[in-house]
Amino acid sequence: MAGSAGSLTVIVAAAVLAAVLADLVKRPRVPGVLFELLLGILIGPQVLGWAEVTDFIGGLSDLGIALLFFVAGFEIDFQRLRGEPVRRAVQGWGISLVLGLAVGTFLVAIGFALSGLLIGLVLTTTAIGTLLPIFRDRGILATRFGVFAVAAGAVGEFGPILAITLLFSGDNPAKESLLLVAFVVVALGAAYVASRPQPPAVVESLQRNIRTSAQLPVRIAVLLLVLMVLLASELGLDTLLGAFAAGIVLRLALSTDQREELEPRLSAIGFGFLIPLFFVVSGMRFDADALVSSGSVLVRVPIFCALFLVVRGGPALVVYRRSLARDLRAALALLQATALPLVVVITQIGLETGNMKPANATALVGAAMLSVLVFPLIGFAFVSRASGDAALEGTERDERMVADLPDRDPFEEP
């Protein structure tokens, strides 16, 4: 435990430093997750060797990614997303899936990859859990553009999770499908029960205890997360599916006032400790030696980064042509091509099953890290320009396309 305690101290210090650096760097505004990853690489065994990933720290990291998907599910307002946003998002991800499988098949044919399915899926992911805090902090989450972006990101995270659950959780696809149906039935049942009006005594108890040391609503939220993750695990499904579903169920169970009370507390647990710990540990696990010591690995990074943009981002330019102005379509293409958490998960599955070359796994994670750095910076610049253009031109169409967009730089402090 001494090793774990020392390593945990260094990791938490790295998480603090990452937040400080993200606050200090004003132009360009860099997401804190990038500093967490880079500092993780720096303190990890392949560079300074100040910290190691023990079983204890690995467990905290797993809890961190579960909480990341839990918070993502909790923050998604499906009332606002239903209709056109979800329809466009499903269309876009469907096109991405076809493109990804085609690219994966081609890469397998030329000997570049081992599994076209794995490569195809990893290219269709979106890091909505990483982007949501940026949307919220910059005042974009509640805008028309934000609704489309969140819908696209939710489908880009939920779709690959379902595919992984069906295709890589066992040797019997039919059995896995039945187990997935069973999980969905349980989740829907929980969502129905959660959406029913709460008895006045329950409401009063929750309101009273959220401001005391009992923190009852927070404990219930954590219990729900653990139960849904456990259910998914026991059914042989991906645990991230359980975490995501738990966040959705919890949101349905709470009133607007209750959500506003609970959200900062969940954010404190997640973004204050466990989620940055996951990203720092991901950096520590990153095979930096393989990246810098092999030219073949290094050259794959820009290739995969470009494929993220083409496969996941490209469809946005077509699917949203009647819904968003040109600059906003470009912004959405860049944002939904931003990937990371699921890339880490899928590459780990590929390595464990022998269906992914180590060089591709390293390059994909490197490309995902690059996407987190580059794509949001450029994407939010397009958002800012679109907002300015609409204000200058004042046309009805432009006002409709950028409705409620802030007229400031989204990377400026709110």
Secondary structure, DSSP 4 states (H G I P E B T S, - for coil): -HHHHHHHHHHHHHHHHHHHHHHH-TTTT--HHHHHHHHHHHHSTTTT------HHHHHHHHHHHHHHHHHHHHH--HHHHTTHHHHHHHHHHHHHHHHHHHHHHHHHHTTS-S-HHHHHHHTT---HHHHHHHHHHTT-TTSHHHHHHHHHHHHHHHHHHHHHHHHHS-S-HHHHHHHHHHHHHHHHHHHHHHHSPPPHHHHHHHHHHTTSTT-HHHHHHHHHHHHHHHHHHHTT--HHHHHHHHHHHHHHHS-HHHHHHHHHHHHHHIIIIIHHHHHHHHHHHS-HHHHHH-HHHHHHHHHHHHHIIIIIIHHHHHHTTTTS-HHHHHHHHHHHT---HHHHHHHHHHHHHT-S-HHHHHHHHHHHHHHHHHHHHHHHHHHHHHHHHHHHH--HHHHHHTTT--SS-TTS--
